Structure formats: C-alpha cells, structure tokens
C-alpha cells in the first residue's frame, strides 16, 4: 500500500535537499510544502506537528523531525 508522504521544507535548508534526493532515489512520491511561502503549511508544521524545523516529514500519521534517513527507511519499509 502506498504511503502518504509530505515534506515540509524551505529553500535555505541543505538537509531538505538531501531528504528530497533520498525520496527521489527510491522513487517515493511525496508532496512538498515550502513553509517560507505557505503560511497554512507553516501553521500545520508548528501547531499540528509540534515542529519548528525543516525538514519535517510525515509518513502517513508518523512524524520525522529533522534529518533522519534511518527513521525514514524504517517508516517507508526500505530495509
């Protein structure tokens, strides 16, 4: 079953680029929310996900805050 993946990102975030490259490498579809220009996404990031940093990635109902490729591999069942 395909997982719903959302990446909360901003332009001046090198770890965000690495997370997106990682997802692209494994051909995982994701939607990207740029919190620097999308105030609704920024509100979700802070209020619903309790995060103030990018990248923050949601995989279905799981939240990965920061740069944690191991956790993403687990949640996306890549191991």
JOQUIVEN-V699548 format. One line per field, one symbol per residue. phi: phi as a letter, one per 20 degrees, with the letter a starting at -180 (. if undefined). psi: psi as a letter, one per 40 degrees, with the letter a starting at -180 (. if undefined). burial: I if it has 24 or more other ideal C-beta (glycine too) atoms within 12 Angstrom, else O. A space follows every 50 residues. Layout:
# JOQUIVEN-V699548
phi->???
psi->???
burial->???
This chain:
# JOQUIVEN-V699548
phi->.feedcdebbgecgfffffffgffgelefbdddeffcdffffffgfeeel cccdfccdcldeddenecffffgffelee
psi->hhihhhhhiidfgddddddddddddefhhiihhhedegddddddddddef ieiiihhhhbeihhhaggdddddddefe.
burial->OOOOIIIIIIOOOOIIOOIIOIIOOOOIOIOIIIIOOOOOIIOOIOOOIO IOIIIIIIIOOOIIIOIOIOOIOOIIOOO
